[in-house]
Amino acid sequence: YVGLLKWISIGPSVFVGYIIADFDKTWSPHFLNAALAWLILVTEPVLAALILSGWRPRLVWSLTALFMFELTLGQTILMKPDVIANWEYLVLTLACAALSDPMKRNSEHKKEEP
């Protein structure tokens, strides 16, 4: 819902402006900051929808973990003190990615009766 909130309440142009203004103060180039802002706007609701739909859970959770790492790295670049919470969420998404594949039935281990 946070991804949709950025589209509905804040608005894309305001959000992109906020991200660019924050990251332009760092060593990150302007064009990369704009790309990052649009990536966040598009990726958050898409990944959420894919998680809820159950489509290829291992892939989607792995992409979500990669996205969380990117967000955490961004918070680290900005030197925000609350970045520790993002690292905890990153570990959570990595655990979800690792556990997202359904258990496979192993019928080969069953003994066949004569």
Buried (B, 14 or more C-beta within 10 A) or exposed (E): EEBEEBBEEBEEEEBBBEBBEBBEEEEBEEEEBBEBBEBBBEBBBBBBEBBEEEEEBBEBBBBBBBBBBBBBEBBEBEEEEEBEEBBEBBEEBBEBBEEBEEEEEEEEEEEEEE
